[in-house]
């Protein structure tokens, strides 16, 4: 069936997801981010997410309480905490790993990039002069333990 006929068929059925299906795009779940209102790298991370197709709701307060509520150990803390599709995200997690998490759906709390490694999304602007620190994206298990999910070297 050609694309025009498929679009017409889906439109006649009243299916709201027709444009995503016709154009081969997968709808991404929204992400809620808790951060400080004055943090520039948090804003840059949100821009990274939006540039990768996520719709982001920003709450300029409550990072620490969100981290605790979502089950991320304080030792893994960073400057912002987020939630997507029931998973917690702590710190400068690359969109690529968020997409992988959403595809794989592991039985876990979420992902964390502890601290603020230079070169990670949001910490990679011109102010850093192209510097890149090695870092790991950690898969945070439900019991609080972690394992490397992806290494960036």
FENJO-V475365 format. One record per run of one state. SS is the DSSP state (@ for helix, = for strand, . for the rest). FROM is the first residue (numbers start at 1). LEN is the number of residues. If there is no record, write none. Layout:
SS&FROM&LEN ; SS&FROM&LEN
This chain:
.&1&2 ; @&3&11 ; .&14&4 ; @&18&5 ; .&23&8 ; =&31&5 ; .&36&4 ; @&40&12 ; .&52&4 ; =&56&4 ; .&60&3 ; @&63&8 ; .&71&3 ; @&74&3 ; .&77&3 ; =&80&5 ; .&85&2 ; =&87&5 ; .&92&3 ; @&95&10 ; .&105&5 ; =&110&4 ; .&114&12 ; @&126&3 ; .&129&6 ; =&135&6 ; .&141&5 ; =&146&7 ; .&153&1
